[in-house]
Amino acid sequence: MPLTETQARNSKPSDRAYKLADGEGLFLFVQPNGSKLWRMPLSTSTFFTHS
């Protein structure tokens, strides 16, 4: 289930950083200081093609 804009905007900081999954590997990382960062882990297969 994708993360909605409302859920992203309403996410509050807590004592520890946490992730809110959006699907397909994308997630919103909420830090204790209140900053919100979109993250997507990348693999080496994204950058290199095998021939």
C-alpha positions as CSV (number, residue, x, y, z in Angstrom):
1,M,0.0,0.0,0.0
2,P,1.6,3.3,-1.0
3,L,2.3,6.0,1.5
4,T,-0.1,8.9,1.1
5,E,0.9,12.6,1.2
6,T,-1.2,13.1,4.3
7,Q,0.7,10.2,6.1
8,A,4.0,11.7,5.1
9,R,3.1,15.2,6.2
10,N,1.6,14.0,9.5
11,S,4.6,11.8,10.5
12,K,6.0,13.1,13.8
13,P,9.5,12.7,15.1
14,S,10.1,10.2,18.0
15,D,13.0,9.3,20.2
16,R,14.4,7.1,17.5
17,A,14.6,7.4,13.7
18,Y,12.0,5.3,11.8
19,K,11.0,4.4,8.3
20,L,7.6,4.6,6.5
21,A,7.5,2.3,3.5
22,D,6.0,3.6,0.3
23,G,6.5,0.4,-1.8
24,E,9.0,-0.9,-4.4
25,G,11.8,-0.1,-2.0
26,L,11.1,3.6,-1.5
27,F,10.7,4.8,2.1
28,L,10.4,8.0,4.1
29,F,13.1,8.2,6.8
30,V,11.9,10.3,9.8
31,Q,14.7,11.5,12.1
32,P,14.4,12.5,15.7
33,N,15.1,16.2,14.9
34,G,12.0,16.2,12.6
35,S,13.7,16.0,9.2
36,K,12.2,13.7,6.6
37,L,14.2,12.2,3.9
38,W,13.1,10.0,0.9
39,R,15.4,7.1,0.5
40,M,15.7,4.2,-1.9
41,P,18.4,1.6,-1.6
42,L,20.4,1.0,-4.8
43,S,22.1,-2.1,-5.8
44,T,25.2,-2.5,-8.0
45,S,23.1,-4.1,-10.7
46,T,21.5,-0.7,-11.2
47,F,24.8,0.8,-12.3
48,F,26.4,-2.1,-14.1
49,T,25.2,-4.2,-17.0
50,H,26.6,-7.6,-17.4
51,S,27.5,-8.7,-21.0
